[in-house]
Amino acid sequence: MKGVVVCVCAGLGIETGQVFPVLEENGRVWEILLGGSYRKISKRSGRVQGWKNGPKFKAPAK
């Protein structure tokens, strides 16, 4: 596991404060398991790539 991301803006059944383990990451994205599918989260925007609406994520402060 590469760490976790936290939901900071609720949407599509994901509640604010929910924590998701990061399965993979690189310089631009985190990959998490979200709703039974692997999704890429932009580190810059915190949004699921390809989604205009929905939850927003960030890495917790260290």
C-alpha positions as CSV (number, residue, x, y, z in Angstrom):
1,M,0.0,0.0,0.0
2,K,1.2,3.5,-0.9
3,G,-0.7,5.4,1.7
4,V,-4.2,6.8,1.8
5,V,-6.4,9.6,0.4
6,V,-9.3,11.2,2.2
7,C,-12.5,12.4,0.7
8,V,-12.8,16.2,1.3
9,C,-15.9,16.9,-0.8
10,A,-18.7,14.4,-0.7
11,G,-20.4,13.1,-3.9
12,L,-22.0,10.0,-5.5
13,G,-22.4,8.1,-2.2
14,I,-18.9,8.9,-0.9
15,E,-19.0,10.8,2.4
16,T,-16.6,13.5,3.5
17,G,-13.9,12.0,5.7
18,Q,-13.9,8.5,4.2
19,V,-10.4,7.1,3.8
20,F,-9.3,5.0,0.8
21,P,-6.0,3.1,0.5
22,V,-3.8,4.1,-2.5
23,L,-3.0,1.0,-4.5
24,E,-0.6,2.7,-7.0
25,E,0.7,6.2,-7.5
26,N,3.0,8.2,-9.8
27,G,3.8,11.9,-10.1
28,R,0.3,12.8,-11.3
29,V,-2.2,10.4,-10.0
30,W,-3.3,8.0,-7.2
31,E,-5.1,4.8,-8.1
32,I,-7.8,3.7,-5.6
33,L,-10.6,1.1,-5.5
34,L,-13.8,3.1,-5.7
35,G,-17.2,1.5,-6.0
36,G,-15.8,-1.8,-7.2
37,S,-13.6,-0.2,-10.0
38,Y,-10.1,1.0,-10.0
39,R,-10.1,4.8,-10.4
40,K,-7.3,7.3,-11.0
41,I,-7.4,10.5,-8.9
42,S,-5.6,13.6,-10.1
43,K,-3.2,14.8,-7.5
44,R,-3.5,18.3,-8.8
45,S,-7.3,18.6,-8.7
46,G,-8.3,15.8,-6.3
47,R,-11.0,14.6,-8.8
48,V,-11.5,11.3,-10.4
49,Q,-10.1,11.4,-13.9
50,G,-12.9,11.7,-16.5
51,W,-15.6,12.7,-14.0
52,K,-16.9,16.3,-14.1
53,N,-18.7,15.9,-10.8
54,G,-18.3,13.7,-7.8
55,P,-16.1,13.4,-4.7
56,K,-12.8,15.2,-4.3
57,F,-9.8,13.7,-2.5
58,K,-6.5,14.7,-0.9
59,A,-3.6,13.1,0.9
60,P,-3.8,13.6,4.7
61,A,-1.3,16.0,6.3
62,K,1.8,14.2,7.5
